[in-house]
Amino acid sequence: MGVLQDKVDLSLLVYGDGIVDNFKNNSLFFYEKYQKSDKSVTSINVGDIKVGGFYFLHYLDDSNWMRWSPVFVADYRKFSNVVILMGVNFNFIPLEVRVSIFDKFIKEEDFENDRTLKVNYQGVYNELLKFGFEYALMEFNLIQVKFAHRISMDMVPRFLYSQHPQNKYDPNKLMQIWNAKIGDKDKRHKEMMVSMLSDFYDINGEIKDQYKLLKEHIQRIQKSLEKYGGK
């Protein structure tokens, strides 16, 4: 058990009666902050998003799970005139698993100094892969990020147990997705390891034959880019 788990356990005692009550209270708390930010939940320019930070993104996309995304930014990539944030989308991860994924990356000093975490893409991806949630590490085209809020470290224990009120939290649905993907985890991992992110955003070309398990994911990205990428 690490420092994050300790702080989450304390938060669950302070801000509600059990996980369900905490989740409801935290979701409403952050929703209000997104309307009127402060030092703990701060509206920022999208260009100020940093690797190793927790953010809430208002994203232009047809999927509500992408449109209102609580994320941890693990990396970013640039190619041509495109900037892609690589973010862990908590909407795809059950509440009880979120702390376990991040506990190893966080130190007491990170809370004390409200600093971004020292991480890289591979380290975060590997940790997600251990739990079978590597597919939650998703691509966000910076031009499609409409608004962004930085979550201060002292708010992270509550943030991990929250969600935008327009998104219904359904643990059974999350486990259905997990069960559907876990069997092909190794094959999907192999495709990811040889993938080129620029292929995902090449809307003028054919999706390469090497992408079989990732094909639907790439199609979703390209559909979103065509509809919202110029706005």
C-alpha positions in Angstrom: 0.0 0.0 0.0 1.4 3.4 -1.0 0.8 7.0 -0.2 -2.0 7.4 -2.8 -4.0 4.5 -1.3 -3.6 6.0 2.2 -5.0 9.3 1.0 -7.8 7.7 -0.9 -8.8 5.7 2.1 -8.9 8.9 4.2 -10.9 10.7 1.5 -13.5 7.9 1.4 -14.0 8.5 5.1 -14.3 12.2 4.9 -16.4 12.9 1.7 -19.2 10.3 1.9 -20.6 7.1 3.4 -19.0 4.4 1.3 -17.8 4.3 -2.3 -21.2 5.0 -3.9 -21.8 8.1 -1.8 -18.3 9.3 -2.3 -18.6 8.9 -6.1 -21.8 10.9 -6.2 -20.5 13.7 -4.0 -17.1 13.9 -5.8 -18.7 13.9 -9.2 -20.9 16.9 -8.3 -18.0 18.6 -6.6 -15.8 18.5 -9.7 -18.7 19.3 -12.0 -19.2 22.6 -10.1 -15.4 23.3 -10.3 -15.5 22.9 -14.1 -18.0 25.7 -14.2 -16.0 28.0 -11.9 -12.4 26.9 -11.4 -10.0 27.7 -8.6 -6.4 26.7 -7.6 -7.4 23.1 -6.9 -9.3 22.6 -10.2 -7.9 25.1 -12.7 -9.0 26.0 -16.2 -5.9 26.1 -18.4 -4.9 26.7 -22.0 -4.7 23.4 -23.8 -1.1 24.2 -24.7 -0.3 24.1 -20.9 -1.2 20.4 -20.5 1.9 18.6 -19.2 3.0 14.9 -19.2 2.6 13.5 -15.7 -0.5 15.5 -14.8 -4.1 14.7 -14.0 -6.7 16.6 -16.1 -10.3 16.8 -17.1 -10.8 17.2 -20.8 -13.9 18.5 -22.7 -13.2 16.8 -26.0 -15.0 17.0 -29.3 -16.2 13.5 -30.0 -19.4 11.5 -30.5 -18.7 9.3 -27.6 -19.6 10.6 -24.1 -16.7 8.6 -22.7 -14.4 10.6 -24.8 -16.3 13.9 -24.7 -16.0 14.2 -20.9 -12.7 12.5 -20.1 -10.9 12.4 -16.7 -7.4 11.6 -17.7 -3.7 11.1 -16.7 -1.4 12.3 -19.4 1.4 9.8 -20.0 3.0 11.3 -23.1 2.5 13.3 -26.3 3.5 12.8 -29.9 4.0 15.2 -32.8 3.9 14.5 -36.5 3.2 16.9 -39.3 1.1 19.6 -37.7 -0.7 17.2 -35.3 -0.2 17.0 -31.5 -1.6 13.9 -29.9 -1.9 13.5 -26.1 -1.6 10.0 -24.8 -3.9 9.9 -21.8 -5.2 7.2 -19.5 -9.0 7.6 -19.8 -10.5 6.7 -16.4 -13.9 6.3 -17.9 -12.7 2.8 -19.1 -11.3 1.7 -15.7 -13.4 0.6 -12.7 -13.1 2.8 -9.6 -11.4 0.1 -7.4 -8.6 -0.5 -10.0 -7.6 3.2 -10.5 -5.7 3.6 -7.3 -3.7 0.3 -7.8 -2.5 1.5 -11.2 -1.2 4.8 -10.0 -0.1 4.1 -6.5 3.4 3.0 -7.5 4.1 6.3 -9.4 3.2 8.7 -6.6 5.3 9.9 -3.7 4.5 12.1 -0.7 6.6 14.8 -2.2 4.3 14.9 -5.3 1.4 15.9 -3.0 3.5 18.3 -1.0 4.8 20.2 -4.0 1.8 19.7 -6.3 4.0 18.5 -9.0 3.6 16.4 -12.1 4.6 12.7 -11.8 7.8 11.4 -13.3 6.5 8.9 -15.8 7.0 7.8 -19.4 4.6 6.2 -21.9 6.1 2.7 -21.6 6.0 2.7 -17.8 2.4 3.6 -17.7 1.5 1.3 -20.5 3.2 -1.6 -18.8 1.3 -1.0 -15.6 -2.0 -0.9 -17.4 -1.0 -4.0 -19.3 -0.5 -5.9 -16.0 -4.2 -5.3 -15.1 -5.5 -5.8 -18.7 -6.6 -2.2 -19.1 -3.9 -1.1 -21.6 -6.7 -0.1 -24.0 -7.6 2.8 -21.6 -4.4 4.6 -22.7 -6.0 6.6 -25.5 -5.2 9.2 -28.1 -6.5 12.8 -27.8 -6.0 15.1 -30.7 -5.0 18.4 -29.1 -7.1 20.4 -31.6 -10.2 18.5 -30.5 -9.6 19.5 -26.8 -12.2 22.3 -26.3 -11.5 22.9 -22.6 -9.0 21.5 -20.0 -8.9 21.6 -16.3 -5.7 20.8 -14.3 -6.4 18.7 -11.2 -4.1 19.6 -8.3 -2.4 16.7 -6.5 -4.4 17.2 -3.3 -7.6 16.7 -5.3 -6.4 13.5 -7.0 -7.8 11.1 -4.3 -11.2 12.5 -4.9 -10.8 12.9 -8.7 -10.1 9.1 -9.0 -13.6 8.5 -7.5 -15.5 10.8 -9.8 -16.9 11.1 -13.2 -18.8 13.7 -15.3 -22.5 13.6 -14.3 -23.5 13.1 -17.9 -21.7 9.8 -18.0 -23.3 6.9 -16.2 -20.9 4.8 -14.2 -21.7 1.1 -15.0 -19.1 -1.3 -13.5 -20.8 -4.3 -15.2 -20.3 -2.6 -18.6 -16.7 -1.9 -17.8 -16.2 -5.6 -16.9 -17.9 -6.7 -20.1 -15.5 -4.6 -22.1 -12.6 -6.0 -20.1 -13.7 -9.6 -20.6 -14.2 -9.0 -24.3 -10.6 -7.6 -24.7 -8.6 -9.7 -22.2 -8.5 -12.8 -24.4 -6.8 -10.9 -27.2 -4.5 -8.8 -24.9 -1.3 -10.4 -26.2 -2.2 -10.0 -29.8 -3.3 -6.4 -29.4 -0.1 -5.7 -27.5 1.9 -7.0 -30.4 0.1 -4.8 -32.8 0.6 -1.8 -30.5 4.3 -2.4 -30.3 4.8 -2.2 -34.1 2.1 0.5 -34.7 2.8 4.0 -36.1 0.5 6.6 -34.6 0.6 8.6 -37.8 -1.2 5.6 -39.5 -4.1 6.1 -37.1 -4.6 9.7 -38.3 -4.0 9.1 -42.0 -7.6 9.6 -43.2 -6.5 9.7 -46.8 -5.0 6.2 -46.8 -6.1 2.6 -46.4 -5.8 1.1 -42.9 -2.8 -1.2 -43.2 -3.3 -5.0 -43.1 -1.1 -5.3 -40.0 -3.9 -3.7 -37.9 -6.5 -6.3 -37.2 -7.5 -5.9 -33.5 -6.8 -2.2 -33.7 -8.8 -1.6 -36.9 -12.0 -0.5 -35.2 -10.0 1.7 -32.9 -8.3 3.4 -35.8 -11.7 3.7 -37.7 -13.1 5.5 -34.6 -10.2 7.9 -34.4 -10.4 8.7 -38.1 -14.2 9.3 -38.0 -13.8 11.6 -35.0 -10.9 13.5 -36.8 -13.0 14.0 -40.0 -15.9 15.3 -38.0 -14.2 17.4 -35.4 -10.5 17.8 -36.3 -11.0 21.1 -38.2 -13.0 22.8 -35.5 
